Amino acid sequence: MIIRYVAGRVGVYVLVGLGMAFFALPLLWLLSAPFDETPTYAVRPPSDPTLGNFAEVGDNRYALPSLLNSVLLSVGAMLVVVTAAALAAYALSRVRIPGRDALLYALLLLSSVITGTAAMVPIFLLVFELGLIDSRAGVILVLSGGLLPAAIFLLKDFIDTIPRSYEESARVFGASPLQVLRHVVVPVARPGLATIGVWTIVQVWGSFLTPFILLRDPDKQPAAVLVRTLYTEGGSPNLALISTFSLLYSIPVVLMYLFAWSRYGFRFHGGIKS
């Protein structure tokens, strides 16, 4: 029995170690390849350490502006999604509507089944009719619309846990529904709103298809679209530039995650303690 127990524990540790190595190797490559003058697909210490790859990325007139475009699209979509999801989730949580739960599940199901790829043709025609082709606002609206159902679904469950007595006390003193939402619900639901905000930014930050189709001007394209241009004239990937730009591309999201984690810890509960 002891031998079987030890063998089982060793097997678990081996599987966990293999899983960690599987996920760690790409990260190790991303941290080492940008500092190698001639990087390969192998994970190795830089054979000839250099910072020239960063200088070469900086010389690309579209590289750094594309990171700014990613920030603009991500922050814009985050503001739209968090604001609209907070209003909709609060209304659905507090107002009894026939078929409310079925509506929520239908929205969530449709947003999962009908992906942006499947709906891109009608979305493109709609954006064209609205005159938003080659507009950051059009991209923000399209991406926000795809993320809203899941955001509303998650945030509603969070707001459901907030006692109504808090809101009733505010109404006694004459607060309007919007004032109750702003001064009572939002402060309590801040960790949930932060989670939705971080999730939205991550989703938009890595989005390729929608900006690629709707943005024609290279000066407006985000970093996720620019990566496709970092190839040699022969069509093979330029590993030095791709790894360097990917490292720069990853840093803002990592910093945002660390900030949100240190602030809220991603504990999906509010400020009410029993």
Backbone as JSON, one array per atom type, in Angstrom:
{
  "sequence": "MIIRYVAGRVGVYVLVGLGMAFFALPLLWLLSAPFDETPTYAVRPPSDPTLGNFAEVGDNRYALPSLLNSVLLSVGAMLVVVTAAALAAYALSRVRIPGRDALLYALLLLSSVITGTAAMVPIFLLVFELGLIDSRAGVILVLSGGLLPAAIFLLKDFIDTIPRSYEESARVFGASPLQVLRHVVVPVARPGLATIGVWTIVQVWGSFLTPFILLRDPDKQPAAVLVRTLYTEGGSPNLALISTFSLLYSIPVVLMYLFAWSRYGFRFHGGIKS",
  "N": [[0.83, -1.21, 0.0], [1.94, 1.22, 0.8], [3.96, 1.52, -1.1], [2.41, 1.71, -3.4], [1.05, 4.08, -2.86], [3.17, 5.94, -2.75], [4.13, 5.67, -5.37], [1.91, 6.63, -6.76], [1.84, 9.31, -5.89], [4.28, 10.22, -6.89], [3.78, 9.92, -9.61], [1.77, 11.85, -9.95], [3.17, 14.21, -9.36], [5.04, 14.14, -11.44], [3.36, 14.45, -13.68], [2.3, 16.98, -13.14], [4.66, 18.45, -13.22], [5.38, 18.12, -15.93], [3.23, 19.4, -17.14], [3.61, 22.03, -16.21], [6.08, 22.58, -17.41], [5.32, 22.46, -20.08], [3.77, 24.79, -20.37], [5.58, 26.68, -19.52], [7.8, 26.75, -21.21], [7.23, 28.25, -23.69], [7.04, 30.81, -22.54], [9.58, 31.17, -21.47], [11.04, 31.19, -23.84], [10.0, 33.54, -24.95], [11.07, 35.39, -23.2], [13.78, 35.19, -23.61], [14.49, 35.15, -26.37], [14.16, 37.83, -27.53], [16.53, 39.12, -26.82], [18.51, 37.94, -28.18], [20.68, 37.93, -30.9], [20.45, 36.29, -33.11], [17.94, 34.58, -32.93], [16.39, 31.36, -32.46], [13.95, 28.7, -32.8], [14.41, 27.23, -30.58], [14.6, 27.01, -27.01], [16.88, 28.81, -25.33], [19.74, 30.28, -23.67], [20.65, 33.64, -24.63], [22.88, 33.58, -27.31], [24.42, 35.6, -28.33], [24.13, 38.25, -26.72], [22.08, 41.14, -27.1], [20.67, 44.42, -27.58], [19.77, 45.33, -29.87], [17.55, 44.41, -31.27], [15.35, 45.63, -30.09], [15.83, 48.28, -30.79], [15.52, 48.07, -33.53], [12.81, 47.41, -33.73], [11.79, 49.78, -32.72], [12.44, 51.46, -34.81], [10.58, 50.86, -36.7], [7.92, 52.44, -38.13], [5.29, 51.91, -37.57], [5.14, 50.34, -35.32], [5.29, 51.17, -32.45], [3.12, 53.11, -32.48], [1.06, 51.29, -33.03], [0.78, 49.89, -30.66], [-0.24, 51.92, -29.05], [-2.67, 52.26, -30.39], [-3.86, 49.81, -29.75], [-4.19, 50.18, -27.01], [-6.06, 52.31, -27.02], [-8.29, 51.1, -28.3], [-8.81, 48.97, -26.52], [-9.26, 50.21, -24.01], [-11.38, 51.89, -24.71], [-13.38, 50.0, -25.45], [-13.58, 48.71, -23.0], [-14.67, 50.71, -21.33], [-17.18, 51.05, -22.55], [-18.31, 48.45, -22.32], [-18.24, 47.93, -19.52], [-19.81, 50.06, -18.5], [-22.32, 49.75, -19.89], [-22.89, 47.08, -19.2], [-23.1, 47.26, -16.42], [-25.38, 48.91, -16.08], [-27.35, 47.37, -17.43], [-27.19, 44.9, -16.05], [-27.86, 45.64, -13.45], [-30.49, 46.52, -13.82], [-31.72, 44.13, -14.74], [-31.32, 42.57, -12.52], [-32.81, 43.75, -10.49], [-35.38, 44.29, -11.43], [-38.32, 42.57, -12.0], [-38.87, 40.7, -14.71], [-40.89, 38.95, -16.97], [-39.65, 35.89, -18.17], [-37.0, 36.58, -17.85], [-34.63, 35.22, -17.01], [-34.47, 33.27, -19.0], [-34.02, 34.92, -21.19], [-31.49, 35.94, -20.6], [-29.9, 33.6, -20.65], [-30.3, 32.89, -23.3], [-29.11, 35.05, -24.66], [-26.46, 34.7, -23.81], [-25.94, 32.16, -24.87], [-26.27, 32.6, -27.65], [-24.27, 34.47, -28.1], [-22.07, 32.86, -27.73], [-22.31, 30.82, -29.63], [-22.75, 32.09, -32.13], [-20.19, 33.39, -33.36], [-17.73, 36.05, -33.82], [-16.45, 35.54, -36.24], [-18.31, 34.02, -37.74], [-20.38, 35.84, -38.0], [-19.32, 37.95, -39.38], [-19.75, 38.96, -41.98], [-22.5, 40.1, -42.1], [-22.01, 41.94, -40.01], [-20.0, 43.54, -41.09], [-21.41, 44.7, -43.23], [-23.33, 46.15, -41.81], [-21.72, 47.95, -40.35], [-20.63, 49.29, -42.51], [-22.91, 50.54, -43.61], [-23.42, 52.32, -41.56], [-21.35, 54.04, -41.85], [-18.9, 53.65, -40.56], [-16.63, 52.34, -41.3], [-13.12, 51.86, -41.23], [-12.82, 53.19, -38.86], [-12.06, 53.79, -35.49], [-14.06, 53.9, -33.59], [-16.09, 52.32, -34.71], [-14.92, 49.76, -34.58], [-14.67, 49.49, -31.81], [-17.39, 49.48, -31.02], [-18.33, 47.15, -32.29], [-16.74, 45.1, -31.13], [-17.42, 45.49, -28.45], [-20.14, 44.88, -28.49], [-20.05, 42.13, -28.93], [-18.98, 41.21, -26.54], [-20.67, 42.01, -24.52], [-23.03, 40.35, -23.77], [-21.96, 38.15, -22.2], [-20.67, 39.63, -20.21], [-22.82, 40.98, -18.97], [-24.22, 38.78, -17.99], [-22.43, 37.67, -16.09], [-22.08, 39.85, -14.34], [-24.64, 40.34, -13.4], [-25.21, 38.14, -11.73], [-23.44, 38.77, -9.72], [-24.41, 41.23, -8.73], [-26.82, 40.36, -7.76], [-26.21, 39.38, -5.24], [-26.0, 41.54, -3.59], [-27.45, 43.09, -0.84], [-30.8, 44.28, -0.82], [-31.51, 46.09, 1.07], [-29.61, 48.05, 1.38], [-30.04, 49.71, -0.82], [-32.67, 50.46, -0.39], [-32.42, 52.01, 1.89], [-31.07, 54.2, 0.84], [-33.01, 55.19, -0.91], [-34.92, 56.08, 0.86], [-33.89, 58.49, 1.65], [-34.3, 59.97, -0.58], [-32.88, 59.34, -2.92], [-32.35, 58.88, -6.4], [-32.9, 56.23, -8.88], [-30.55, 56.09, -10.53], [-28.74, 57.43, -8.9], [-28.68, 55.71, -6.74], [-27.53, 53.49, -7.98], [-25.03, 54.57, -8.66], [-23.87, 55.51, -6.22], [-24.25, 53.53, -4.31], [-24.51, 50.82, -5.3], [-22.39, 50.54, -7.22], [-19.94, 51.14, -5.73], [-19.94, 48.9, -3.98], [-19.93, 46.81, -5.78], [-17.47, 47.01, -6.97], [-15.14, 45.24, -7.17], [-16.19, 43.25, -8.89], [-16.78, 44.78, -11.18], [-14.2, 45.54, -11.82], [-13.12, 43.06, -12.51], [-14.64, 42.42, -14.79], [-13.79, 44.56, -16.37], [-11.0, 44.06, -16.71], [-11.12, 41.57, -17.98], [-12.43, 42.33, -20.37], [-10.53, 44.07, -21.54], [-8.41, 42.28, -21.99], [-9.59, 40.54, -23.85], [-10.1, 42.27, -26.04], [-7.55, 43.23, -26.51], [-6.17, 41.1, -27.66], [-7.57, 40.72, -30.0], [-7.88, 40.04, -33.43], [-9.23, 39.61, -35.98], [-11.53, 41.36, -36.32], [-10.47, 44.13, -36.12], [-8.68, 43.88, -38.27], [-10.3, 43.58, -40.52], [-12.03, 45.81, -40.46], [-10.48, 48.1, -40.23], [-8.72, 50.06, -42.37], [-6.62, 51.85, -42.66], [-3.2, 51.77, -42.04], [-2.09, 53.24, -39.95], [-4.0, 53.19, -37.98], [-4.29, 50.63, -37.13], [-4.19, 48.02, -34.67], [-1.77, 46.43, -32.41], [-2.06, 43.64, -32.54], [-2.74, 43.19, -35.18], [-0.58, 44.23, -36.53], [1.47, 42.42, -36.12], [1.43, 40.5, -38.11], [2.88, 41.56, -40.18], [5.54, 41.3, -39.65], [7.57, 39.8, -41.11], [10.07, 38.28, -43.21], [11.28, 39.22, -46.53], [11.1, 36.94, -48.0], [8.98, 35.63, -46.91], [9.22, 34.16, -44.59], [9.07, 33.91, -41.01], [10.34, 36.64, -39.12], [12.1, 36.03, -36.56], [13.51, 37.49, -34.62], [12.37, 40.09, -34.64], [9.66, 39.44, -34.26], [9.62, 38.14, -31.74], [10.62, 40.17, -30.1], [8.77, 42.27, -30.45], [6.5, 40.92, -29.57], [7.09, 40.58, -26.88], [7.09, 43.26, -25.97], [4.45, 43.74, -26.55], [3.14, 42.14, -24.74], [3.71, 43.15, -22.22], [2.07, 45.45, -21.24], [-0.45, 44.2, -20.66], [0.25, 42.28, -18.75], [1.21, 43.93, -16.67], [-1.17, 45.31, -16.09], [-2.76, 43.2, -15.18], [-1.32, 42.42, -12.87], [-1.58, 44.72, -11.34], [-4.39, 44.85, -10.96], [-4.75, 42.41, -9.65], [-3.26, 42.8, -7.29], [-4.79, 44.77, -6.18], [-7.45, 43.85, -5.98], [-7.35, 41.09, -5.93], [-8.89, 39.43, -7.47], [-11.08, 38.32, -6.26], [-14.26, 37.3, -6.47], [-16.35, 38.92, -5.14], [-18.2, 41.32, -3.27], [-18.07, 44.33, -1.25], [-19.38, 43.67, 1.07], [-19.49, 42.19, 4.13], [-20.15, 39.35, 6.08]],
  "CA": [[0.0, 0.0, 0.0], [2.81, 2.4, 0.86], [4.63, 1.65, -2.39], [1.41, 2.2, -4.36], [0.78, 5.48, -2.54], [4.34, 6.72, -3.17], [4.15, 5.68, -6.84], [0.85, 7.54, -7.21], [2.25, 10.69, -5.66], [5.35, 10.54, -7.85], [3.14, 10.09, -10.91], [1.08, 13.16, -9.96], [4.19, 15.26, -9.45], [5.61, 14.1, -12.79], [2.38, 15.05, -14.6], [2.25, 18.42, -12.87], [5.9, 19.04, -13.74], [5.3, 18.17, -17.39], [2.29, 20.46, -17.5], [4.26, 23.32, -15.98], [7.1, 22.77, -18.44], [4.63, 22.72, -21.35], [3.36, 26.19, -20.4], [6.69, 27.57, -19.19], [8.77, 26.85, -22.31], [6.98, 29.43, -24.54], [7.35, 32.03, -21.8], [11.05, 31.28, -21.41], [11.48, 31.62, -25.17], [9.64, 34.95, -25.12], [11.95, 36.23, -22.37], [15.18, 35.09, -24.03], [14.7, 35.4, -27.8], [14.35, 39.24, -27.92], [17.88, 39.58, -26.49], [19.43, 37.14, -28.99], [20.83, 38.51, -32.23], [19.97, 35.3, -34.08], [17.13, 33.62, -32.19], [15.8, 30.21, -33.14], [12.77, 28.21, -32.09], [14.84, 26.54, -29.36], [14.72, 27.8, -25.79], [18.29, 28.8, -24.95], [20.26, 31.61, -23.31], [21.12, 34.36, -25.82], [24.27, 33.28, -27.67], [25.09, 36.88, -28.54], [23.17, 39.2, -26.16], [22.02, 42.44, -27.76], [19.44, 45.2, -27.49], [19.51, 45.86, -31.2], [16.21, 44.06, -31.74], [14.43, 46.66, -29.61], [16.06, 49.46, -31.61], [14.94, 47.81, -34.85], [11.36, 47.55, -33.59], [11.52, 51.2, -32.57], [12.59, 52.12, -36.12], [9.37, 50.59, -37.48], [7.04, 53.59, -37.87], [3.96, 51.46, -37.16], [5.2, 49.44, -34.16], [4.84, 51.82, -31.21], [1.74, 53.6, -32.62], [0.09, 50.19, -32.98], [0.53, 49.63, -29.23], [-1.17, 52.97, -28.61], [-3.99, 51.93, -30.94], [-4.4, 48.72, -28.93], [-4.64, 50.77, -25.74], [-7.27, 53.07, -27.28], [-9.39, 50.18, -28.56], [-9.11, 48.19, -25.32], [-9.85, 51.09, -22.99], [-12.69, 52.31, -25.2], [-14.31, 48.88, -25.31], [-13.77, 48.45, -21.57], [-15.61, 51.71, -20.82], [-18.51, 50.76, -23.08], [-18.81, 47.2, -21.77], [-18.48, 48.05, -18.07], [-20.95, 50.96, -18.28], [-23.55, 49.13, -20.36], [-23.16, 45.87, -18.42], [-23.55, 47.66, -15.07], [-26.76, 49.38, -16.17], [-28.23, 46.27, -17.78], [-27.19, 43.88, -14.99], [-28.61, 46.18, -12.31], [-31.92, 46.5, -14.16], [-32.19, 42.75, -14.77], [-31.26, 42.01, -11.17], [-33.79, 44.36, -9.58], [-36.71, 44.35, -12.02], [-38.84, 41.25, -12.34], [-39.39, 40.68, -16.06], [-41.2, 37.57, -17.39], [-38.67, 35.32, -19.08], [-35.71, 37.27, -17.7], [-33.52, 34.27, -16.99], [-34.37, 32.66, -20.33], [-33.41, 35.91, -22.07], [-30.06, 35.99, -20.3], [-29.24, 32.4, -21.15], [-30.34, 32.94, -24.76], [-28.07, 35.98, -25.1], [-25.16, 34.09, -23.59], [-25.79, 31.06, -25.82], [-26.09, 33.14, -28.99], [-22.95, 35.11, -28.18], [-21.06, 31.81, -27.78], [-22.46, 30.04, -30.85], [-22.55, 32.98, -33.27], [-18.95, 34.1, -33.08], [-17.44, 37.17, -34.71], [-16.1, 35.03, -37.56], [-19.52, 33.6, -38.44], [-21.24, 37.0, -38.23], [-18.53, 39.08, -39.86], [-20.33, 39.55, -43.19], [-23.53, 41.09, -41.74], [-21.43, 43.01, -39.2], [-19.32, 44.45, -42.01], [-22.42, 45.48, -43.96], [-23.93, 47.1, -40.87], [-20.74, 49.01, -40.09], [-20.52, 50.07, -43.75], [-24.08, 51.41, -43.71], [-23.31, 53.37, -40.55], [-20.23, 54.9, -42.18], [-17.88, 53.49, -39.53], [-15.47, 51.61, -41.81], [-11.86, 52.55, -40.97], [-13.05, 54.04, -37.69], [-11.86, 53.09, -34.22], [-15.36, 53.81, -32.91], [-16.79, 51.16, -35.24], [-14.3, 48.56, -34.02], [-15.02, 49.44, -30.38], [-18.79, 49.09, -30.9], [-18.48, 45.74, -32.7], [-16.14, 44.25, -30.11], [-18.21, 45.62, -27.22], [-21.38, 44.14, -28.67], [-19.8, 40.7, -28.77], [-18.6, 40.89, -25.16], [-21.69, 42.44, -23.56], [-23.87, 39.31, -23.16], [-21.26, 37.45, -21.11], [-20.42, 40.58, -19.13], [-24.09, 41.18, -18.26], [-24.53, 37.53, -17.28], [-21.55, 37.57, -14.92], [-22.28, 40.95, -13.41], [-25.96, 40.19, -12.77], [-25.07, 37.22, -10.6], [-22.72, 39.48, -8.67], [-25.3, 42.24, -8.14], [-27.87, 39.64, -7.02], [-25.79, 39.12, -3.87], [-26.0, 42.79, -2.83], [-28.74, 43.21, -0.16], [-31.65, 45.4, -1.25], [-31.68, 47.05, 2.18], [-28.71, 49.17, 1.13], [-30.68, 50.6, -1.78], [-33.88, 51.01, 0.22], [-32.01, 53.09, 2.79], [-30.75, 55.38, 0.02], [-34.25, 55.74, -1.45], [-35.61, 56.8, 1.93], [-33.35, 59.84, 1.67], [-34.63, 60.64, -1.83], [-31.97, 59.05, -4.02], [-32.95, 58.35, -7.62], [-32.29, 54.94, -9.24], [-29.18, 56.27, -10.99], [-27.91, 57.78, -7.73], [-28.5, 54.46, -5.98], [-26.56, 52.69, -8.71], [-23.71, 55.21, -8.63], [-23.3, 55.72, -4.89], [-24.45, 52.38, -3.44], [-24.23, 49.54, -5.96], [-21.08, 50.52, -7.85], [-18.84, 50.93, -4.76], [-19.95, 47.54, -3.46], [-19.64, 45.89, -6.89], [-16.23, 47.41, -7.64], [-14.3, 44.1, -7.61], [-16.8, 42.63, -10.07], [-16.58, 45.67, -12.32], [-12.79, 45.45, -12.19], [-12.92, 41.78, -13.19], [-15.21, 42.57, -16.13], [-12.93, 45.48, -17.11], [-9.76, 43.36, -17.08], [-11.49, 40.56, -18.98], [-12.71, 43.01, -21.64], [-9.27, 44.56, -22.1], [-7.65, 41.14, -22.49], [-10.25, 40.05, -25.06], [-9.91, 43.23, -27.14], [-6.11, 43.35, -26.76], [-5.74, 40.02, -28.54], [-8.47, 40.57, -31.14], [-7.22, 40.25, -34.73], [-10.07, 39.6, -37.17], [-12.37, 42.56, -36.46], [-9.68, 45.29, -36.56], [-8.05, 43.61, -39.57], [-11.28, 43.77, -41.58], [-12.7, 47.1, -40.42], [-9.53, 49.21, -40.26], [-7.93, 50.04, -43.61], [-5.45, 52.7, -42.5], [-2.19, 51.13, -41.17], [-1.84, 54.06, -38.77], [-5.04, 52.94, -36.99], [-4.36, 49.21, -36.8], [-3.57, 47.67, -33.37], [-0.57, 45.59, -32.43], [-2.4, 42.28, -32.95], [-2.76, 43.15, -36.64], [0.75, 44.56, -37.04], [2.38, 41.27, -36.01], [1.45, 39.75, -39.36], [3.8, 42.2, -41.13], [6.92, 41.11, -39.21], [8.13, 38.67, -41.83], [11.09, 38.64, -44.18], [10.78, 39.34, -47.9], [10.82, 35.6, -48.5], [7.76, 35.11, -46.28], [9.49, 33.43, -43.35], [8.96, 34.81, -39.85], [11.54, 37.28, -38.56], [11.96, 35.68, -35.15], [14.05, 38.55, -33.77], [11.38, 41.16, -34.52], [8.41, 38.92, -33.71], [9.78, 37.9, -30.3], [10.8, 41.46, -29.41], [7.49, 42.98, -30.45], [5.57, 40.16, -28.73], [7.41, 40.89, -25.49], [6.54, 44.59, -25.71], [2.99, 43.63, -26.67], [2.62, 41.44, -23.56], [4.0, 43.85, -20.96], [0.94, 46.21, -20.68], [-1.48, 43.32, -20.1], [0.79, 41.69, -17.52], [1.2, 44.98, -15.64], [-2.56, 45.56, -15.71], [-3.2, 42.07, -14.38], [-0.67, 42.48, -11.56], [-2.19, 45.82, -10.59], [-5.74, 44.45, -10.54], [-4.64, 41.33, -8.67], [-2.81, 43.36, -6.02], [-5.84, 45.63, -5.64], [-8.68, 43.12, -5.67], [-7.11, 39.67, -5.79], [-9.86, 38.73, -8.29], [-12.09, 37.63, -5.46], [-15.49, 37.76, -7.08], [-17.35, 39.29, -4.15], [-18.21, 42.76, -3.03], [-17.53, 44.84, -0.01], [-20.24, 43.31, 2.17], [-18.96, 41.06, 4.89], [-21.1, 38.86, 7.05]],
  "C": [[0.86, 1.26, 0.0], [3.5, 2.63, -0.48], [3.66, 2.2, -3.44], [1.12, 3.68, -4.13], [1.93, 6.38, -3.02], [4.39, 6.81, -4.69], [3.09, 6.61, -7.4], [1.22, 9.0, -7.04], [3.34, 11.12, -6.63], [4.76, 10.77, -9.24], [2.44, 11.43, -11.03], [2.09, 14.28, -10.12], [4.83, 15.31, -10.84], [4.65, 14.76, -13.79], [2.29, 16.55, -14.4], [3.5, 19.11, -13.42], [5.9, 19.15, -15.25], [4.35, 19.25, -17.85], [2.89, 21.84, -17.32], [5.32, 23.61, -17.04], [6.47, 23.1, -19.78], [4.24, 24.19, -21.46], [4.53, 27.15, -20.17], [7.65, 27.76, -20.36], [8.48, 28.02, -23.25], [7.31, 30.74, -23.83], [8.86, 32.24, -21.7], [11.61, 31.72, -22.76], [11.19, 33.1, -25.4], [10.55, 35.87, -24.33], [13.4, 36.21, -22.84], [15.41, 35.5, -25.48], [14.88, 36.88, -28.15], [15.77, 39.75, -27.68], [18.95, 38.79, -27.24], [19.48, 37.73, -30.39], [20.32, 37.58, -33.32], [19.14, 34.24, -33.35], [16.62, 32.5, -33.08], [14.55, 29.8, -32.37], [13.14, 27.51, -30.79], [14.9, 27.52, -28.2], [16.15, 27.7, -25.3], [18.68, 30.18, -24.47], [20.76, 32.31, -24.57], [22.59, 34.07, -26.09], [25.07, 34.55, -27.88], [24.15, 37.98, -28.04], [23.25, 40.57, -26.82], [20.69, 43.1, -27.46], [19.06, 45.78, -28.85], [18.13, 45.53, -31.72], [15.19, 45.09, -31.31], [14.58, 47.94, -30.42], [15.43, 49.28, -33.0], [13.42, 47.89, -34.82], [10.98, 49.02, -33.46], [11.62, 51.96, -33.88], [11.39, 51.87, -37.02], [8.33, 51.66, -37.15], [5.65, 53.18, -37.4], [3.97, 50.72, -35.83], [4.65, 50.1, -32.9], [3.45, 52.44, -31.34], [0.7, 52.49, -32.56], [-0.22, 49.8, -31.53], [-0.42, 50.66, -28.65], [-2.57, 52.71, -29.14], [-4.64, 50.8, -30.16], [-4.92, 49.24, -27.6], [-5.96, 51.52, -25.95], [-8.47, 52.15, -27.5], [-9.79, 49.43, -27.29], [-9.79, 49.03, -24.25], [-11.23, 51.56, -23.43], [-13.73, 51.22, -25.06], [-14.59, 48.58, -23.84], [-14.78, 49.43, -20.98], [-17.04, 51.42, -21.28], [-19.1, 49.53, -22.41], [-19.14, 47.33, -20.28], [-19.69, 48.93, -17.8], [-22.26, 50.3, -18.68], [-23.9, 47.88, -19.55], [-23.65, 46.21, -17.02], [-25.01, 48.1, -15.09], [-27.71, 48.22, -16.45], [-28.32, 45.22, -16.67], [-27.98, 44.37, -13.78], [-30.12, 46.14, -12.58], [-32.46, 45.07, -14.15], [-32.19, 42.11, -13.39], [-32.4, 42.51, -10.29], [-35.21, 44.4, -10.13], [-37.13, 42.94, -12.44], [-39.51, 41.31, -13.71], [-39.7, 39.23, -16.43], [-40.18, 37.07, -18.41], [-37.29, 35.94, -18.98], [-34.54, 36.3, -17.76], [-33.35, 33.59, -18.34], [-33.71, 33.62, -21.31], [-31.91, 35.97, -21.85], [-29.32, 34.79, -20.86], [-29.24, 32.37, -22.68], [-29.27, 33.88, -25.31], [-26.69, 35.36, -24.95], [-24.91, 32.96, -24.59], [-25.52, 31.58, -27.23], [-24.72, 33.79, -29.15], [-21.83, 34.08, -28.24], [-21.1, 31.05, -29.1], [-22.15, 30.89, -32.08], [-21.34, 33.85, -32.98], [-18.75, 35.24, -34.08], [-17.1, 36.72, -36.11], [-17.35, 34.69, -38.36], [-20.4, 34.8, -38.81], [-20.51, 38.17, -38.88], [-19.12, 39.73, -41.1], [-21.47, 40.52, -42.86], [-23.0, 42.23, -40.88], [-20.72, 44.03, -40.1], [-20.32, 45.31, -42.76], [-23.07, 46.52, -43.06], [-22.99, 48.26, -40.59], [-20.57, 49.89, -41.32], [-21.69, 51.03, -43.89], [-24.03, 52.55, -42.71], [-22.15, 54.33, -40.83], [-19.08, 54.81, -41.18], [-16.71, 52.62, -39.99], [-14.22, 52.48, -41.63], [-12.0, 53.56, -39.84], [-12.82, 53.22, -36.43], [-13.17, 52.92, -33.47], [-16.15, 52.6, -33.41], [-16.23, 49.86, -34.68], [-14.69, 48.4, -32.55], [-16.46, 48.97, -30.21], [-18.99, 47.62, -31.25], [-17.93, 44.81, -31.62], [-16.93, 44.32, -28.8], [-19.5, 44.84, -27.32], [-21.19, 42.64, -28.5], [-19.5, 40.28, -27.34], [-19.71, 41.19, -24.15], [-22.53, 41.3, -22.98], [-23.2, 38.57, -22.0], [-21.0, 38.37, -19.94], [-21.68, 40.83, -18.3], [-24.42, 39.95, -17.42], [-23.71, 37.41, -16.01], [-21.87, 38.63, -13.88], [-23.64, 40.87, -12.73], [-25.89, 39.26, -11.57], [-24.36, 37.89, -9.43], [-23.64, 40.46, -7.95], [-26.43, 41.57, -7.36], [-27.51, 39.43, -5.56], [-25.78, 40.38, -3.0], [-27.37, 42.96, -2.16], [-29.51, 44.44, -0.64], [-31.8, 46.46, -0.16], [-30.77, 48.26, 2.01], [-29.39, 50.19, 0.23], [-31.93, 51.23, -1.18], [-33.54, 52.14, 1.19], [-31.69, 54.36, 2.01], [-32.02, 56.01, -0.54], [-35.04, 56.51, -0.39], [-35.16, 58.25, 1.99], [-33.49, 60.54, 0.32], [-33.7, 60.38, -2.98], [-32.72, 58.46, -5.21], [-32.31, 57.0, -7.95], [-30.85, 55.06, -9.72], [-28.24, 56.64, -9.84], [-27.67, 56.55, -6.86], [-27.45, 53.59, -6.65], [-25.15, 53.26, -8.56], [-23.09, 55.2, -7.24], [-23.43, 54.51, -3.96], [-23.97, 51.09, -4.12], [-22.81, 49.49, -6.5], [-19.94, 50.38, -6.84], [-18.78, 49.5, -4.21], [-19.53, 46.54, -4.54], [-18.32, 46.18, -7.57], [-15.32, 46.24, -8.02], [-14.86, 43.39, -8.84], [-16.62, 43.47, -11.31], [-15.13, 45.63, -12.79], [-12.5, 44.15, -12.94], [-13.45, 41.85, -14.62], [-14.32, 43.48, -16.98], [-11.65, 44.81, -17.59], [-10.05, 42.31, -18.15], [-11.75, 41.19, -20.35], [-11.42, 43.47, -22.3], [-8.46, 43.41, -22.69], [-8.26, 40.62, -23.79], [-9.99, 40.97, -26.24], [-8.43, 43.32, -27.5], [-5.62, 42.28, -27.74], [-6.61, 39.83, -29.77], [-7.76, 40.91, -32.44], [-8.23, 40.48, -35.87], [-10.85, 40.9, -37.36], [-11.56, 43.8, -36.83], [-9.06, 45.1, -37.94], [-9.01, 43.9, -40.71], [-11.82, 45.2, -41.62], [-11.76, 48.29, -40.52], [-8.64, 49.09, -41.5], [-6.62, 50.8, -43.46], [-4.44, 52.02, -41.58], [-1.9, 51.93, -39.91], [-2.87, 53.83, -37.66], [-5.06, 51.49, -36.51], [-3.63, 48.92, -35.49], [-2.41, 46.71, -33.53], [-0.88, 44.17, -32.88], [-2.43, 42.12, -34.46], [-1.36, 43.39, -37.2], [1.68, 43.36, -37.03], [2.5, 40.51, -37.33], [2.44, 40.32, -40.36], [5.27, 41.94, -40.78], [7.51, 39.83, -39.81], [9.2, 39.18, -42.81], [10.48, 38.74, -45.57], [10.46, 37.98, -48.5], [9.59, 34.97, -47.88], [7.98, 34.33, -45.02], [9.44, 34.4, -42.17], [10.31, 35.35, -39.41], [11.48, 37.1, -37.04], [12.47, 36.77, -34.22], [13.01, 39.65, -33.55], [10.09, 40.65, -33.88], [8.52, 38.71, -32.2], [9.9, 39.21, -29.54], [9.48, 42.2, -29.34], [6.47, 42.26, -29.58], [5.82, 40.43, -27.25], [6.86, 42.26, -25.11], [5.02, 44.57, -25.7], [2.38, 43.0, -25.41], [2.75, 42.25, -22.28], [2.79, 44.64, -20.43], [-0.12, 45.34, -20.03], [-1.01, 42.69, -18.79], [0.78, 42.71, -16.38], [-0.22, 45.27, -15.16], [-3.09, 44.43, -14.82], [-2.61, 42.13, -12.97], [-1.26, 43.58, -10.71], [-3.57, 45.43, -10.07], [-5.69, 43.35, -9.5], [-4.21, 41.85, -7.31], [-3.9, 44.19, -5.36], [-7.04, 44.82, -5.16], [-8.46, 41.63, -5.44], [-8.03, 38.8, -6.62], [-10.75, 37.83, -7.45], [-13.43, 38.17, -5.9], [-16.56, 37.95, -6.01], [-17.2, 40.76, -3.85], [-17.66, 43.13, -1.68], [-18.36, 44.53, 1.19], [-19.68, 42.09, 2.87], [-20.0, 40.65, 5.93], [-20.5, 38.9, 8.46]]
}
